[in-house]
Amino acid sequence: MYNSYSMELAGKTLTLDINRVAAQANGAVLIKYGETTLLCTATASAKPRDGIDFFPLSVEYEERMYSVGKMPGGFNKREGKASTNAVLTDRVIDRPMRPLFPKDYRNDVTLNNLVMSVDPQCRPELVAMLGSAIATSISDIPFDGPCAMTQVGMVDGELIFNPSQEQWDNGDMRLTVASTAEKVIMIEAGCNEITDDVMIDAIYKAHDVNLTIIEFINKIVAEVGKPKHDYEHATLPEGIMDAIMSEVPPTQMEDAVFSDDKQTRDENIREVTAKLEEKFADNEEYLAALDEAVYQYQKKTVRKMILKDHKRPDGRAIDQIRPLAAEVDIIPRVHGSAMFTRGQTQICTVTTLCPLSDSQRIDGLDPNITSKRYIHQYNFPSYSVGETKPSRGPGRREIGHGALAERALLPVLPSPEEFPYAMRLVSETFESNGSTSQASACASTMSLMAAGVPIKKPVAGISCGLVTGDTDDDYLVLTDIQGLEDFFGDMDFKVAGTKDGITAIQMDIKIHGLTRPIVEQAIRQTHEARNFILDTCILPCISEPRATVGKYAPKIRNITIDPQKIGEVVGQRGKTIQAIQERCAVKVDIEDDGFVSVSGQDISGIEEALRLIDVIVNDFEDGQVLEGEVISIKDFGAFIEFAPGKEGLVHISKIAHNRINRVEDVLTLGDHVKVKCLGKDRMGRFSFSIKDVKQDF
């Protein structure tokens, strides 16, 4: 016998079946929202993992193609590695839930979300977020929840809670808000220039919806929730902090961390650690915990300096941005490049322009998205933070940062009709000391403009941090946090946008939520900061998109033809289109609706290809002058090819003004001649004349 619960949520029914499946997991729920169905489980290891100083949480969002009645692509016809959407969903579940587990919990925890059925009216990502929170709340895993999540869309200026997939894809807002019963704990958004006030209103209306879900979850936990199990607490040895502070007084630690140069600060801490290692050489217990103890000492020092003394480690004012610099065209031959520097954070973004046919194909669960013409990727090599390790390809963090910059710029990109290109942007991290994702948005804005992409408005991004005290009123919001303030602070609140509105938000916290005044202040400070970056750095470097794409970028021209004529342009087994591409050194792409895109490096080749296509798809007209090549000579005349697969006959009597006995006396195979269309003969065939047109030879 299993327990079933349901509630009405945003006009649709949310149903939970507990103790029905996956009984060996610590917590499991078969969750349905509309007809979207997922199995969400929470499991924990019996013992802590040895030798780690962090909480080992893994979140998995597993997309099954059977959930939308599709066969997986590829040779194996089996789901492979997680898609980008799955990785991003993992992250948006991880970020609000991680802070709610005990800070000293070292048992492995896995939250698994299996997508089994997808109703386009109920997004599976939202169901996974709710299912993970519910499965963990009813489990015996220590968790300071429950929490809940709501998504908000906007169509025609109206907020829509938990929108359908179509409303989510095509609306002006894609906002996800997670909350506990007291506070907001996570915000993520992609928007079409939403104002600060509208965004704050949407966040807290979503928070109100979350409170109704939490009330529902609490009733379930009270009925079927398991008692939370005990665990081995990861604590420092007794007396170690007093011993460290005796050897390294607080003023000395302040001197060690107070520097605007990351390398200097790291070296200072190494010297402090070496001094303590020598002091505790005979105390194995203290030596084993020394790195964690020094970390805690640094954290306490930095937080005290900021919160009580209003003194940041690099000496800046609370709302001061680090020195800015911007350059474009730093990489030769690429289609567009720009470098943005903010303090010790430096990003170079390179833009590549390609025909629309090079757009990325998407084989996912969203039926509305089958391709992407704009791709933003982010790389974070170890040298950017002065470390050494082999590159193993992009991890979840890199994928997430690239997606955040992509969301920030997507609203200002031109439509395919305005700019018929696919675009790939790659942000290379040269140096990192805080908020490289927002530096990527700044560098990418300049790179796009340098490449000649007619973006609607420039975008800038910045991150705010937070240090809190013992009460909700005791806090400081820091503009432009560096790495140390991120590590030891309570929040990383990233906001990107134009001067007119927000285009992307990502908020991570390490505490149990933010009050509304903190959220409002963070949004206000990021607004002021991104305007400052635009006015003092980006626009003085490049004020508007260049009028044309660069000389190394492909040139593209488009026409539309009658869809019934597509077969004539393609030709038997593709021979006609291949001949056009080879002759003109271009690439020709044809859509089913007759949209034709011709791309190449040489504009003259593109124009010639368009001329040939025009000849192929249009009937000859009386009096029309065409140019073609002699491809066949007969006793009665010569056949002229005007375009691949399209030819006409010039009778021997129409070749020269004087009488000729042999066509070969005037024409040779391969000759290029101009002809005039004489209309149709008595047989209904078009005839042509060479002698009625002045030749160039």
Secondary structure, 3 states (H helix, E strand, C coil): CCEEEEEEECCEEEEEEECCCCCCCCEEEEEEECCEEEEEEEEEEEEECCCCCCCCEEEEEEECHHHHCCCCCCCCCCCCCCCHHHHHHHHHHHHHHHHHCCCCCCEEEEEEEEEEECECCECHHHHHHHHHHHHHHHCCCCCCCCCEEEEEEEECCEEEECCCHHHHHHCCEEEEEEECCCCEEEEEEEEEEECHHHHHHHHHHHHHHHHHHHHHHHHHHHHHCCCCCCCCCCCCCCCHHHHHHHHCCHHHHHHHHCCCCHHHHHHHHHHHHHHHHHHCCCCHHHHHCHHHHHHHHHHHHHHHHHHCCCCCCCCCCCCCCCCEEEEECCCCCCCEEEEEEECCEEEEEEEEEEEHHHCEECCCCCCCCCEECEEEEEECCHHHHCCCCCCCCCCHHHHHHHHHHHHHHHHHCCCCCCCCEEEEEEEEEEECCCCHHHHHHHHHHHHHHHCCCCCCCCCEEEEEEEEECCCCCCEEEEECCCHHHHHHCCEEEEEEECCCCEEEEEEEECCCCECHHHHHHHHHHHHHHHHHHHHHHHHHHCCCCCCCCCCCCCEEEEEECCHHHHHHHHCHHHHHHHHHHHHHCCEEEECCCCEEEEEECCHHHHHHHHHHHHHHHCCCCCCCEEEEEEEEEECCEEEEEEECCEEEEEEHHHCCCCCCCCHHHCCCCCCEEEEEEEEECCCCCEEEECCCCCCCC
